Amino acid sequence: MQTIFNRRSPQAFLASAVLLGMAVTCNAQAEQQTTLAELGQQLEVGDVVFIRIPTAPFTKVADTTSSWTNHVGIVSDVSGAEPTIAESRVPLSGETTFSKFVKRSDAGRVAVSRLPVALDAQQQAKLKRAVAERNGVLYDTGFDLHSHRQFCSRYVREILFDAAGVELGEIENFSTLLKRNPQADQQFWRWWYFGNIPWQRETVTPASLLKDGKMRVVFDGRVQQPESAISNSQQPAEAHQMAIQDE
């Protein structure tokens, strides 16, 4: 038995080394880090930026979609001191600075995806018009793809389509989402929808935007912020107090 072990040990050692190398590589990718300023300098108009808001219902969105991300915005301008992020947020859609957007993310968790070809001047102008047309729209706490309101992933999907004709993300209904992840907290969603989950309602999620192969991920990790900017994310927890309309 000792002879057999010795004869096989080089192969076993090599296999272990390969597996260890793969694990280290994956871990390094997961722990990719940069500074706020460095990442901001790399952003382009049309980049899609993903973060994680550490409060419900956004944490429940992440859990239900088996993803870390639960909020997303799109870069609308890079001509200023720092990039501008357009987003649908509570209570009204609008634009904010990149630093303020990232500041709301749990432990600086950020991912950035980008189209294979940068937006040209005409497409960038279309993107800015699409952002302006959606400015000041109430946040849709019902996450309804067909309502008159907005929510983050729908907002980004529509703006990118208007600008570049790209349909990002997968349209799904609540039944599909919850069947895909039977461990999701359905009790929470029943409470959120006042006892009646709209099973056939169509929606689109941040997770599906992040997974979409039409974009390539150019950053996925954590952003280190200046000491003065570090604080816990403060996404309003009162989102559920807004009317949830079953339109």
C-alpha positions as CSV (number, residue, x, y, z in Angstrom):
1,M,0.0,0.0,0.0
2,Q,2.9,2.3,0.8
3,T,4.4,1.7,-2.7
4,I,1.1,2.4,-4.4
5,F,0.8,5.7,-2.5
6,N,4.3,6.8,-3.4
7,R,3.7,5.9,-7.1
8,R,0.5,8.0,-7.3
9,S,1.6,10.9,-5.1
10,P,3.2,13.0,-7.9
11,Q,0.0,12.9,-9.9
12,A,-2.0,13.6,-6.7
13,F,0.3,16.4,-5.8
14,L,0.0,17.9,-9.3
15,A,-3.8,17.7,-9.3
16,S,-3.9,19.3,-5.9
17,A,-1.6,22.1,-7.1
18,V,-3.8,22.8,-10.1
19,L,-7.0,22.9,-8.0
20,L,-5.3,25.1,-5.4
21,G,-4.2,27.4,-8.2
22,M,-7.7,27.6,-9.6
23,A,-9.1,28.4,-6.1
24,V,-6.5,31.1,-5.6
25,T,-7.3,32.6,-9.0
26,C,-11.1,32.6,-8.4
27,N,-10.5,34.1,-4.9
28,A,-8.3,36.8,-6.4
29,Q,-11.0,37.7,-8.9
30,A,-13.6,37.8,-6.2
31,E,-11.4,40.1,-4.1
32,Q,-10.5,42.5,-6.9
33,Q,-9.9,45.9,-5.4
34,T,-9.3,49.4,-6.5
35,T,-9.8,52.9,-5.2
36,L,-12.8,55.1,-6.0
37,A,-10.7,57.5,-8.0
38,E,-9.0,54.8,-10.1
39,L,-12.2,53.1,-11.0
40,G,-13.9,56.5,-11.7
41,Q,-11.2,57.4,-14.2
42,Q,-11.9,54.2,-16.1
43,L,-15.6,54.6,-16.5
44,E,-17.3,55.4,-19.8
45,V,-20.7,56.7,-20.7
46,G,-23.0,53.7,-21.0
47,D,-21.2,51.6,-18.4
48,V,-23.6,49.8,-16.1
49,V,-22.6,50.0,-12.4
50,F,-23.9,47.4,-9.8
51,I,-23.9,47.8,-6.1
52,R,-25.5,46.2,-3.0
53,I,-27.8,48.1,-0.8
54,P,-27.7,46.5,2.7
55,T,-31.4,47.0,3.7
56,A,-34.7,45.4,2.8
57,P,-36.4,45.0,0.4
58,F,-33.2,45.2,-1.6
59,T,-31.4,42.5,0.4
60,K,-34.5,40.3,-0.3
61,V,-34.1,41.0,-4.0
62,A,-30.6,39.8,-3.9
63,D,-31.5,36.7,-2.0
64,T,-34.4,35.9,-4.3
65,T,-32.2,36.2,-7.4
66,S,-29.3,34.3,-5.8
67,S,-27.0,37.3,-6.4
68,W,-25.0,39.7,-4.3
69,T,-26.2,42.8,-6.3
70,N,-29.6,44.4,-5.8
71,H,-29.2,47.9,-7.3
72,V,-27.9,49.2,-10.6
73,G,-27.3,52.5,-12.3
74,I,-25.8,53.7,-15.6
75,V,-23.0,56.2,-16.3
76,S,-24.5,59.2,-18.0
77,D,-21.6,61.7,-18.0
78,V,-17.8,61.6,-17.5
79,S,-16.9,65.2,-18.3
80,G,-16.9,66.5,-14.7
81,A,-14.7,66.0,-11.7
82,E,-16.1,62.5,-11.4
83,P,-18.6,60.4,-13.3
84,T,-22.3,60.9,-13.0
85,I,-24.6,57.9,-12.4
86,A,-28.2,57.9,-13.6
87,E,-30.5,55.7,-11.5
88,S,-34.0,54.9,-10.4
89,R,-34.0,55.3,-6.7
90,V,-36.3,56.0,-3.8
91,P,-38.3,58.3,-4.1
92,L,-37.5,59.7,-7.5
93,S,-35.2,58.8,-10.4
94,G,-32.3,61.2,-11.1
95,E,-28.5,61.5,-11.3
96,T,-25.9,61.4,-8.6
97,T,-22.1,61.4,-8.4
98,F,-20.2,58.2,-8.7
99,S,-18.8,58.6,-5.1
100,K,-22.2,59.0,-3.6
101,F,-23.6,56.0,-5.6
102,V,-20.8,53.7,-4.4
103,K,-21.0,55.1,-0.8
104,R,-24.4,53.4,-0.5
105,S,-23.0,50.0,-1.3
106,D,-22.3,47.4,1.3
107,A,-18.5,47.3,2.1
108,G,-17.8,49.0,-1.2
109,R,-19.0,46.1,-3.3
110,V,-19.1,47.2,-7.0
111,A,-19.2,45.6,-10.4
112,V,-19.1,47.4,-13.8
113,S,-20.2,46.0,-17.1
114,R,-19.6,47.5,-20.6
115,L,-20.8,47.0,-24.1
116,P,-18.1,45.5,-26.4
117,V,-18.0,48.7,-28.5
118,A,-18.1,52.1,-26.8
119,L,-21.1,54.4,-27.4
120,D,-20.4,56.9,-30.2
121,A,-21.3,60.6,-29.8
122,Q,-24.8,60.1,-31.3
123,Q,-25.6,57.2,-28.9
124,Q,-24.3,59.1,-26.0
125,A,-26.6,62.0,-26.9
126,K,-29.5,59.6,-27.0
127,L,-28.6,58.2,-23.6
128,K,-28.6,61.7,-22.1
129,R,-32.0,62.4,-23.6
130,A,-33.4,59.1,-22.3
131,V,-32.1,60.0,-18.8
132,A,-33.7,63.5,-19.0
133,E,-37.0,62.0,-20.1
134,R,-37.0,59.8,-17.0
135,N,-35.9,62.3,-14.5
136,G,-38.2,62.7,-11.4
137,V,-40.2,59.5,-11.9
138,L,-41.5,57.8,-8.8
139,Y,-39.9,54.6,-7.7
140,D,-41.9,51.5,-8.3
141,T,-41.9,49.4,-5.1
142,G,-44.0,46.8,-6.9
143,F,-41.2,46.1,-9.5
144,D,-43.7,46.0,-12.3
145,L,-42.1,46.1,-15.8
146,H,-45.2,47.7,-17.2
147,S,-46.2,50.3,-14.6
148,H,-45.9,54.1,-15.1
149,R,-43.2,54.2,-12.5
150,Q,-39.6,53.1,-12.6
151,F,-37.2,50.7,-10.7
152,C,-33.5,50.4,-11.1
153,S,-33.0,47.5,-13.5
154,R,-35.9,48.5,-15.7
155,Y,-34.6,52.0,-15.8
156,V,-31.1,51.0,-16.9
157,R,-32.5,48.4,-19.4
158,E,-34.7,51.1,-21.1
159,I,-32.0,53.8,-21.2
160,L,-29.5,51.4,-22.8
161,F,-32.1,50.3,-25.3
162,D,-33.0,53.9,-26.2
163,A,-29.3,54.7,-26.6
164,A,-27.9,51.7,-28.3
165,G,-30.8,49.4,-29.2
166,V,-29.5,46.7,-26.8
167,E,-32.0,44.8,-24.7
168,L,-30.2,44.0,-21.5
169,G,-31.4,41.4,-18.9
170,E,-34.1,38.8,-18.9
171,I,-37.8,39.5,-18.5
172,E,-39.2,37.1,-15.9
173,N,-42.3,36.8,-13.8
174,F,-42.4,36.4,-10.1
175,S,-43.5,32.7,-10.4
176,T,-40.4,31.9,-12.4
177,L,-38.1,33.8,-10.0
178,L,-39.4,32.1,-6.9
179,K,-39.6,28.7,-8.4
180,R,-36.0,29.0,-9.4
181,N,-35.0,29.7,-5.8
182,P,-37.4,27.8,-3.5
183,Q,-35.4,28.9,-0.5
184,A,-36.4,32.5,-1.1
185,D,-38.3,34.2,1.7
186,Q,-41.8,34.1,0.3
187,Q,-43.2,35.1,3.6
188,F,-41.5,38.5,3.2
189,W,-42.9,38.9,-0.3
190,R,-46.4,38.1,0.8
191,W,-46.0,40.8,3.5
192,W,-44.5,43.2,0.9
193,Y,-47.5,42.7,-1.5
194,F,-50.1,42.8,1.3
195,G,-50.7,39.1,1.3
196,N,-51.0,38.6,-2.5
197,I,-47.8,38.0,-4.5
198,P,-48.5,39.0,-8.2
199,W,-47.1,35.7,-9.6
200,Q,-47.6,36.6,-13.2
201,R,-46.2,40.1,-13.0
202,E,-43.2,40.6,-15.3
203,T,-40.0,42.2,-14.1
204,V,-36.3,42.4,-14.7
205,T,-33.6,42.1,-12.0
206,P,-30.2,43.6,-11.4
207,A,-28.9,40.0,-11.4
208,S,-30.1,39.3,-14.9
209,L,-28.5,42.5,-16.1
210,L,-25.2,41.5,-14.6
211,K,-25.3,38.0,-16.1
212,D,-26.2,39.2,-19.6
213,G,-23.5,38.1,-22.1
214,K,-24.1,41.2,-24.2
215,M,-21.9,43.1,-21.8
216,R,-18.5,42.3,-20.5
217,V,-17.6,42.8,-16.8
218,V,-14.6,45.2,-16.5
219,F,-14.6,45.3,-12.8
220,D,-16.0,43.1,-10.0
221,G,-14.8,43.6,-6.5
222,R,-14.5,46.2,-3.8
223,V,-13.8,49.9,-4.0
224,Q,-11.8,51.6,-1.3
225,Q,-13.1,55.0,-0.5
226,P,-11.5,58.0,1.2
227,E,-11.7,57.8,5.0
228,S,-14.0,60.8,5.2
229,A,-16.5,59.1,2.8
230,I,-16.7,55.7,4.5
231,S,-20.1,55.1,6.2
232,N,-22.8,52.5,6.1
233,S,-25.2,52.6,3.2
234,Q,-28.3,54.7,3.8
235,Q,-31.0,53.5,1.4
236,P,-34.3,54.7,2.8
237,A,-36.0,51.8,4.6
238,E,-39.4,53.5,4.3
239,A,-39.7,52.4,0.7
240,H,-42.6,50.1,1.6
241,Q,-44.6,53.0,2.8
242,M,-44.9,54.2,-0.8
243,A,-48.0,52.9,-2.5
244,I,-47.6,49.6,-4.3
245,Q,-49.9,49.7,-7.2
246,D,-51.0,46.6,-9.1
247,E,-51.4,48.3,-12.4
